[in-house]
């Protein structure tokens, strides 16, 4: 299989973009995700208050997109052990 120069250049751009995304500060990634309206699918549950009601979110980015207030780590109703 042979690659054209264009295919190799495109692969290099994708690789570099992925590497840059991994080294970007977490706060900047959240800001970028909010600006683009898309969040990662990484599950780091948080609790936020929306319209006075505690609500669980998959991650902080999703909570911020929903304009949640008082965001804290972990689910709202932590199971008792």
N, C-alpha and C positions, 0 to 999 in steps of 0.2 A: 504494500500500500504506500503510495506516495502522497505527500502533502504539498499543496501549492503554497507559495509564499504568503498569500492572503490567509489561508487556513492557519498557518503557523503564527502569523501576526495576531490573528483573532484569538488563538489559544493563549498566547502570551499576555494579551490584554486581559482576558478573563482570569488567568492565574494571578496576575498582579493586582487586579481589582479585589479578588478574594483575599489575597494576602493583606492588602491594605485594610479591608473591612475587619479582619481579625485583630489588627494592631490598633485600630481606632479606639479611642477612649469610650467606655460604656455610655457616658453621658452624651457624647456626640452621636453615638449610634441611635440612642433614644430620640434625640432631637431630629435626626434625619428621618427616622421611622415616622415620627409624628408629622413632619412636614410632608412626607409622601403618603401618609394615611395607611401605612402598612407596618405591621409589627412582626417580629420573629415568632416562631412557633415554639420557642424554648419555654418549658413549663417551670416557672419560679413563682408560685402562687402569692398573691397579695390580696389584702382587704382594703376596700375603699368605700367611702360614703357617697352615694348618688341619690339626690333628692331626699336626704335624711335617712336613707336606708342602707345598712351595711351590705356590700355586694362583693362576691369573690370574683377575681380576675386571674387569668392564666399567668400574666406577668405585668410589670409596672408600666410598660408601654401601652398595653391595652387599657389599663386603668386611666392613664393620662389622656388617651384618646377619648374615653368616655367622660372626661372632665370630672373624675372622682376626686374627692377631697379626703384629707386625713389618711393617706395611703400608708399601710403598715405591712411588714413582711408576714407571710403565712396566711392561711385561710381565715375567714371571719369567725367561724365556729369551729375552733380546734377540738378534735375528738378527745375525750377524757380517757386516760389510760388507767 
